[in-house]
Amino acid sequence: MSRARFLYRPDDPAANENGMVPAHLAVSREIQSTTYIISDTMDHIKHPVTGAMIDSKAEFRAHTRISGCVEVGTDRQASIPKPRHAPNEIDIVNDVRRSIAELNR
């Protein structure tokens, strides 16, 4: 037994008072395809390390790499390890004491 499928399309001429239309009667909506192009050009800027005037993203990255720097965005970089420090003995003792006190309450 198959169930009738409904779509919520309040603007459809076949919609009922709740805005629902049987799927086989719903007017199809065309999906518009758009091509996105990311350009290599950018406004002229002075590279902060080399001082060269650059208007290309690839050239900017090349200058950054050659100078030994790393370009970092908002994503976590796998190649840059997060600094870790080992807790000292006093911090460990204080944490254990605090935990025991919380358990005893």
C-alpha contacts under 8 A as a table, 3 or more apart, distances in Angstrom:
res1	aa1	res2	aa2	distance
4	A	22	P	6.88
4	A	23	A	7.68
5	R	22	P	5.86
5	R	23	A	5.41
6	F	20	M	6.03
6	F	21	V	5.30
6	F	22	P	4.37
6	F	23	A	5.00
7	L	20	M	5.52
7	L	21	V	5.30
7	L	22	P	6.36
7	L	23	A	5.82
7	L	26	A	7.42
8	Y	19	G	5.64
8	Y	20	M	4.62
8	Y	21	V	6.40
9	R	12	D	5.47
9	R	15	A	6.59
9	R	19	G	5.49
9	R	20	M	5.89
9	R	21	V	6.44
9	R	26	A	7.78
10	P	15	A	5.90
10	P	16	N	7.95
10	P	18	N	7.37
10	P	19	G	3.88
10	P	20	M	6.61
11	D	15	A	7.20
11	D	19	G	7.41
12	D	15	A	5.36
12	D	19	G	7.81
12	D	21	V	7.47
12	D	26	A	6.94
12	D	27	V	6.78
14	A	21	V	6.06
14	A	25	L	7.05
14	A	26	A	7.10
15	A	18	N	7.39
15	A	19	G	4.93
15	A	20	M	5.13
15	A	21	V	4.72
16	N	19	G	5.24
16	N	20	M	5.52
16	N	21	V	6.58
17	E	20	M	7.53
21	V	25	L	6.66
21	V	26	A	5.86
22	P	25	L	5.45
22	P	26	A	6.31
23	A	26	A	5.24
39	S	42	M	7.89
40	D	56	S	5.58
40	D	57	K	5.32
40	D	58	A	6.74
41	T	55	D	5.80
41	T	56	S	4.74
41	T	57	K	6.24
42	M	55	D	5.16
42	M	56	S	5.88
42	M	57	K	6.72
43	D	55	D	5.60
44	H	53	M	6.27
44	H	54	I	5.38
44	H	55	D	4.51
45	I	53	M	5.52
45	I	54	I	5.49
45	I	55	D	6.59
46	K	51	G	5.43
46	K	52	A	5.52
46	K	53	M	4.52
46	K	54	I	6.28
47	H	50	T	5.61
47	H	51	G	4.82
47	H	52	A	5.40
47	H	53	M	6.36
47	H	54	I	6.85
47	H	60	F	7.04
47	H	63	H	7.78
48	P	51	G	5.78
49	V	64	T	7.48
49	V	67	S	7.21
50	T	63	H	7.07
50	T	67	S	7.49
54	I	59	E	6.90
54	I	60	F	6.39
55	D	59	E	7.74
55	D	60	F	7.82
56	S	59	E	5.18
56	S	60	F	6.18
57	K	60	F	5.02
57	K	61	R	6.25
58	A	61	R	5.16
58	A	62	A	6.17
59	E	62	A	4.97
59	E	63	H	6.22
60	F	63	H	5.23
60	F	64	T	6.22
61	R	64	T	4.96
61	R	65	R	6.11
61	R	71	E	7.33
62	A	65	R	5.11
62	A	66	I	6.05
63	H	66	I	5.18
63	H	67	S	6.15
64	T	67	S	5.35
64	T	68	G	6.62
64	T	69	C	5.37
64	T	70	V	6.60
64	T	71	E	7.00
65	R	68	G	5.26
65	R	69	C	5.60
65	R	70	V	6.47
66	I	69	C	7.51
72	V	75	D	7.61
72	V	77	Q	7.32
73	G	76	R	7.95
77	Q	80	I	5.52
77	Q	81	P	7.86
78	A	81	P	6.75
87	P	91	D	6.27
87	P	92	I	6.80
88	N	91	D	5.53
88	N	92	I	6.56
89	E	92	I	5.12
89	E	93	V	6.21
90	I	93	V	5.19
90	I	94	N	6.16
91	D	94	N	5.15
91	D	95	D	6.13
92	I	95	D	5.14
92	I	96	V	6.23
93	V	96	V	5.21
93	V	97	R	6.18
94	N	97	R	5.11
94	N	98	R	6.10
95	D	98	R	5.11
95	D	99	S	6.12
96	V	99	S	5.09
96	V	100	I	6.18
97	R	100	I	5.19
97	R	101	A	6.16
98	R	101	A	5.09
98	R	102	E	6.22
99	S	102	E	5.11
99	S	103	L	6.25
100	I	103	L	5.08
100	I	104	N	6.21
101	A	104	N	5.15
101	A	105	R	6.48
102	E	105	R	5.37
